[in-house]
Each structure stands twice: as structure tokens, then as C-alpha cells.
Amino acid sequence: MEISKDMMIGDILRQKPEAAMLLMQFGMGCIGCPSSQGESLEQAASVHGVDIEKLIEALNA
């Protein structure tokens, strides 16, 4: 599965549970919050000041 910036965090975690650790390493520690489940990866990265391109590259590595 190729992860893209418009994917919902909840969908990413359901399809690729191991992504949780990487998201936390990027400073996105609230991935378990109910609101994050309906948030796109791009929205969450923006809120947390994370470079979306670097994050996507790491998630798809």
C-alpha cells in the first residue's frame, strides 16, 4: 500500500499498524486521539510542523 498525504490517519493505522511508531518519531504523538482518526496525513503534519514529503517518504520506505 502506497501512503499519500490525503489519506486519513485512521485508515493508515488500520492498514499499516507499524506506521504508528514512525508517526510518533516525527512528533505526532496524538495519533490515538479520536479527532486524528478523521484527519488527513497532510492536515496532521501541518498542525505538528512536520515536513509532509519527508514523512511520506519514511512511511513508504
C-alpha positions in Angstrom: 0.0 0.0 0.0 1.3 3.4 -1.0 0.7 6.1 1.6 -0.3 9.5 0.3 -0.8 12.9 2.0 -4.6 12.8 1.5 -5.0 9.5 3.4 -6.8 9.6 6.7 -4.6 8.7 9.7 -7.1 6.2 10.9 -7.0 4.4 7.5 -3.2 4.4 7.5 -3.1 2.9 11.0 -5.7 0.2 10.2 -3.8 -0.9 7.0 -0.3 -0.4 8.3 -0.3 -0.5 12.2 3.5 -0.3 12.3 3.2 3.2 11.0 2.2 4.4 14.5 5.8 4.2 15.8 7.1 6.2 12.8 4.4 8.9 13.2 5.3 9.2 16.9 9.0 9.6 16.0 8.0 12.5 13.8 6.4 14.2 16.8 2.8 13.2 16.0 2.1 11.7 19.4 -1.7 12.3 19.3 -2.4 9.6 16.7 -4.6 7.8 19.2 -6.8 10.8 19.7 -10.3 10.3 18.3 -10.0 13.5 16.2 -6.9 12.2 14.5 -8.8 9.3 13.0 -10.7 11.7 10.6 -7.7 13.9 9.9 -5.6 13.5 6.7 -1.9 12.9 7.0 -1.3 16.3 5.4 -3.5 18.1 8.0 -1.8 16.4 10.9 1.6 17.1 9.6 0.7 20.8 9.1 -0.6 21.0 12.7 2.6 19.4 14.1 5.0 21.3 11.9 6.2 18.1 10.1 7.6 18.1 6.6 4.9 16.1 4.8 7.3 15.0 2.0 9.8 13.6 4.4 7.1 11.9 6.4 5.5 10.2 3.3 9.0 9.1 2.2 9.7 7.5 5.6 6.2 5.8 5.7 6.6 4.3 2.3 10.2 3.2 2.8 
